[in-house]
C-alpha cells in the first residue's frame, strides 16, 4: 500500500507505505506502528488509541471519528475513508 499525501495545491508532500512516512524526497519522516508515532530518530512524537491523537506530553491534539480528523477545537482538519494510520500520517504531514 503506497499512499501519496498532497497539499492543497495537489503537490505530493509525503508518501506513506503503511508503516513509514517519507517526504517528497524519500527521506524518512516518521514511523507508525498503529499506536505510537515516532520521528526519524525514533523519538516518540504522538500516540493514537483509535480515536484520540495525543502528543508526546499526552496533550490531546486531535480526535478521529472514523471519517473526520478534528483538531482540539473540533474543527475538521481532513476527512478520509482510509485506515486510521493513514489519517494520522496525513495529519503529521500537514504539520511539516
Buried (B, 14 or more C-beta within 10 A) or exposed (E): EEBEBEEEEEEEBBBBEEEBBBBBEEEEBBBBEEEEBBBBEEEEBBBBEEEEBBBEEEEEBBBBEEEBBBBEEEEEBBEBEEEBBBBBBBBBBBEE
